[in-house]
Amino acid sequence: MYRYFWPEFEVNYTWWPNGQRTGVNQVFLTPALLIGRIPIHDRIGLTFGAGYQVAVTHQPAYNHSLILTARIPF
């Protein structure tokens, strides 16, 4: 069972060089849990998971988002 469950922690940084939010930056932290690599065929597998994204900067464009992911590693 533990072979297929993987914790993940992502840091996402964005900076706007122009436009309505010129010079503004934001940082998101995303703890997540992945399930995979589930074999499909030969070297091809399936990985999917979910995380919760939280902004840690002032005046973010958005905050508190559920993130879903699906991947096909080979």
N, C-alpha and C positions, 0 to 999 in steps of 0.2 A: 504494500500500500504506500509506504513512504517513498518508494521508487518513482512514483508518478506525481507527487505533490512537491512544488517548489515555491519558496517565498521569493518575493522580488521587491526591491525598493528603487524607485526612479526619482531623479531630480530633473526638472524641466525648466529651462531658463529662456525667456523671450525678451528681446529688446526691439523697439520700433524706431528705425532711423528717420522716418518721415510719416506724414499723414496726420490724422486726428490725434493720435497718441504719441507724437514725436518726442523722443528722449525718455519715454517711460519704459520701465522694465518690470518684469514680474517673475517670481519663482514659485513653482508648484512642487510639492512632495507627494508621491504616490506609493503607498504600501499596497502590495497586491499578492495574490495567490494564483499560481499557475498549475495547471494539470496537464501533464504530458512528459515526455514524448511518447505518445501512443502509436505503436507501429501500424502502418496502413499497408505498405507494399515495399519490399526490399529495404532501401535506405530512407524511404519517405515516411514521415510521421505526422502526427497532429498534436498541436499544443494549443490550449485555450485557457483563459483566465479572466479575472476581474480584479479591479483595484478601486481605491477611493482617492481622488485627487483633491488636495487642499492647498489653497494659495497661502503663502507666508510673507507676502509683501503688501505694502499699503496700496489701496485703490486698484485691485486686480480687475481685469476685464470680466472675470467670472470667478466663482468659488464653489467648492463642495460639489464635485461632479463624479458620477460613477463611470468608470472606464472599463470597457469590455475589449478583449483582444482574442484573435484567432490567428494561428500561424501554421504554416506547413514547412517545417524544416526538412532538408534533404542532405 
